[in-house]
Amino acid sequence: MQPLLLGIFQYIGPNGTVGSSWQHPDDTSAEFTTLSHWTSLARKFEDAGLDFLFLADSYGFPALDGRLIPASVREGRGIPHGDPMPLVSALAAVTEKLGFILTTSTTVEPPAANARRFATLDHFTDGRIGWNIVTGSSGGTAAALMGKELIRHDLRYDMADDYVDVSLTLWEGSWEDDALVLDREAGVYADPDKVHLVHHEGPYFRTDGILNLPPSPQRTPLLVQAGASGRGREFAGRNAEAVFVGGGEPTVVAANVRGIRESAVAAGRPADSVKILVGALLITAPTAEEAWAKHAEMLAMSTDEGAAAIYAGNTGIDLLALDPDKPISQTRTEMGQSNLERYLGRDGQAAPLVRDVLENFRRTGINGSVFVGSPDDVADRIEEFVAATGVDGFLIQPHLTPQTYDDLIELLLPVLRERGLASAEYSGDTLRERFFPEGGPHLPETHRGHAFRVGR
Ligand SMILES: Cc1cc2nc3c(=O)[nH]c(=O)nc-3n(C[C@H](O)[C@H](O)[C@H](O)COP(=O)(O)O)c2cc1C
């Protein structure tokens, strides 16, 4: 088996992803507003040789019918949530190899503003940046915050395709590779024949101008996507080099993985040109008993109300207002659909009852797979899961910060390395080369973005 890609899932808020673990006496995540909290975590991840830190984001927050959900505020779930973008420069300054993947939504800022910010970060990180392209999980509240209406689900993805086109036009089309001259004696900074105005007029976005920066190490950041709805998978097939999928039953994850690879092939790309990483919580300790005790402690901090608030923020669906004894399939949403679709029965199976969905969501959070046990147990489960689903790596959810990471680094990683499941050292200078060691720092020829390149 190939070494797995291993990234850490975090967001700028108090943890965790299952339950409110900030309240645990050993948890430091309530210090999320201090820079030193993040710089010490980033150093820890780099020292351990982990591939990247993913910072999730959304302008949205849990609310229903125009009202805040008390449990969300009381338990610190979905509120508060800060902006990851300003953090990355500070983290880049204290690390050399760790990659950073950041979420921004295609429904919030104009594409040229977003493209410029990512290009600047690609310079400052020496090519260690990736963009998780989402259409927005908490779309309703994010739209209202920006003074806009919620755009319908599939239309959001149509707009996202056009948004990516604008971004690729700017990143790939403005500067030729050798446009930067920097000749001090001649007083030539750049060659005017090699810097180009670009023009894009799509169905939703228009731009006339340039990306006002010389080419960065990757030009286009590593393109990542995280929405697993049918339309989301189609978008991923066209655009994404990596996809984050939610965990859960291996059969459901395997179907998702197949769907994404088929979408890539339908878009004229090789099936393996997309790396797929699954969100998972890894709880380990020297013995299985101790690990299960940690799991029980985690569940004791996870309430129905807190779980329902996060679910509502993501999907717009209030599980606590639905009949607990009816199947979830009675419901539809124009907000994020992955966390509904993951519960709709597949292959003729009946959809679960609302009460079972709430309990499952309370226990597993938005990303679904929970592996608990001794380091060998967890490594066994990881191996089985990878064989059953075809995923290329894991996006590791926080439980207790930093304890979950210490357990991972001290107990689990050595076992994974022994089995050849985790790489022992960093390869490649840029994040793209970390994901695709056989390729270079730029978009490959098989990606449609390659055609946007000026002076090829
Ligand atoms: C591991 C993982 C990370 C995600 N990170 C984000 C994020 O940072 N921001 C966001 O809006 N959605 C994120 N999502 C996706 C949302 O859950 C949601 O499904 C999506 O934004 C809406 O698209 P969909 O309708 O295709 O599901 C993530 C999903 C997964 C599995």
The ligand as a Tripos MOL2 file, in Angstrom:
@<TRIPOS>MOLECULE
LIG
   31    33     1     0     0
SMALL
NO_CHARGES

@<TRIPOS>ATOM
      1 C1        -13.5090   16.9900    5.6050 C.3       1 LIG1
      2 C2        -14.4720   18.0270    5.1270 C.ar      1 LIG1
      3 C3        -14.1630   19.3690    5.2680 C.ar      1 LIG1
      4 C4        -15.0490   20.3620    4.8560 C.ar      1 LIG1
      5 N1        -14.7300   21.6740    5.0180 N.ar      1 LIG1
      6 C5        -15.6150   22.6310    4.6810 C.ar      1 LIG1
      7 C6        -15.3310   24.0070    4.9130 C.ar      1 LIG1
      8 O1        -14.2630   24.3680    5.3940 O.2       1 LIG1
      9 N2        -16.2690   24.9190    4.5690 N.ar      1 LIG1
     10 C7        -17.4630   24.5710    3.9940 C.ar      1 LIG1
     11 O2        -18.2750   25.4500    3.7080 O.2       1 LIG1
     12 N3        -17.7370   23.2800    3.7400 N.ar      1 LIG1
     13 C8        -16.8660   22.3030    4.0740 C.ar      1 LIG1
     14 N4        -17.1440   20.9880    3.8360 N.ar      1 LIG1
     15 C9        -18.2950   20.6380    2.9990 C.3       1 LIG1
     16 C10       -19.5970   20.8290    3.6720 C.3       1 LIG1
     17 O3        -19.7800   19.7660    4.5790 O.3       1 LIG1
     18 C11       -20.7430   20.9070    2.6620 C.3       1 LIG1
     19 O4        -21.0750   19.6160    2.3110 O.3       1 LIG1
     20 C12       -20.4590   21.6760    1.4120 C.3       1 LIG1
     21 O5        -19.8630   22.8970    1.6400 O.3       1 LIG1
     22 C13       -21.7210   21.9320    0.6040 C.3       1 LIG1
     23 O6        -21.6240   21.2490   -0.5710 O.3       1 LIG1
     24 P1        -22.5670   20.0180   -0.9350 P.3       1 LIG1
     25 O7        -23.9620   20.5350   -1.1170 O.co2     1 LIG1
     26 O8        -22.0020   19.4860   -2.2080 O.co2     1 LIG1
     27 O9        -22.5210   19.0780    0.2020 O.co2     1 LIG1
     28 C14       -16.2780   19.9840    4.2670 C.ar      1 LIG1
     29 C15       -16.5800   18.6310    4.1090 C.ar      1 LIG1
     30 C16       -15.7000   17.6620    4.5370 C.ar      1 LIG1
     31 C17       -16.0650   16.2350    4.3570 C.3       1 LIG1
@<TRIPOS>BOND
     1     1     2 1
     2     2     3 ar
     3     2    30 ar
     4     3     4 ar
     5     4     5 ar
     6     4    28 ar
     7     5     6 ar
     8     6     7 ar
     9     6    13 1
    10     7     8 2
    11     7     9 ar
    12     9    10 ar
    13    10    11 2
    14    10    12 ar
    15    12    13 ar
    16    13    14 ar
    17    14    15 1
    18    14    28 ar
    19    15    16 1
    20    16    17 1
    21    16    18 1
    22    18    19 1
    23    18    20 1
    24    20    21 1
    25    20    22 1
    26    22    23 1
    27    23    24 1
    28    24    25 2
    29    24    26 1
    30    24    27 1
    31    28    29 ar
    32    29    30 ar
    33    30    31 1
@<TRIPOS>SUBSTRUCTURE
     1 LIG1         1 GROUP 0 **** ****
